[in-house]
Amino acid sequence: MKVKIEMLESKSFEPYGDVIGPQKSKPAIAADIIDFWPGISDIKPSADVIQMNWLELKKPRPFICESMERHILTTEAIIPVSGQSIILFGLSEDMSDINSPIDYKSLKAFIIDGTKAFNIKKGVWHDLPFLLTEKAECIVIFEKQTHEKDLETVQLKEKIELALI
């Protein structure tokens, strides 16, 4: 199966989460030197401790996805710091049922070019980023110990090829 890669935009990413970047609405605070928009996206943990984590992508790999992961208890915010990548996202056939399988028709891949951050909704399937540059780094924000206590990984029933069309 092939999935077309597209630019990260609020409208097309909406089923998977929120894009955090320049806003079109009026800022809450507007002054000569700053504009400020609060509350663009909520981080929704099941506990009280949120952690900022560092992710370094060290080596490019083929644009073939064989497994995906998700977090049921927390959202996952990603703030690119350097480099560019592609991330594949998908929904379950029934997002209200944690036992529902991945809906292959929902798969979308987005270019993460470093100009926008994003917050992945609870339960949204995603893969580790595929590098477009030699390396990339980002800040990952989610509930403390998510990588140990809230990480579900599944092997896909077929390989997914990401296509730069």
Secondary structure, 3 states (H helix, E strand, C coil): CEEEEEECCHHHHCCCEEEECCCCCCCCEECCCCEECCCCCCCCCCCCCEEEEEEEECCCCCCEEEEEEECCCCCEEEEEEECCEEEEEEEECCCCCCCCCEEEEEEEEEEECCCCEEEECCCCEECCCEECCCCEEEEEEEECCHHHHCCEEEEEEEEEEEECC
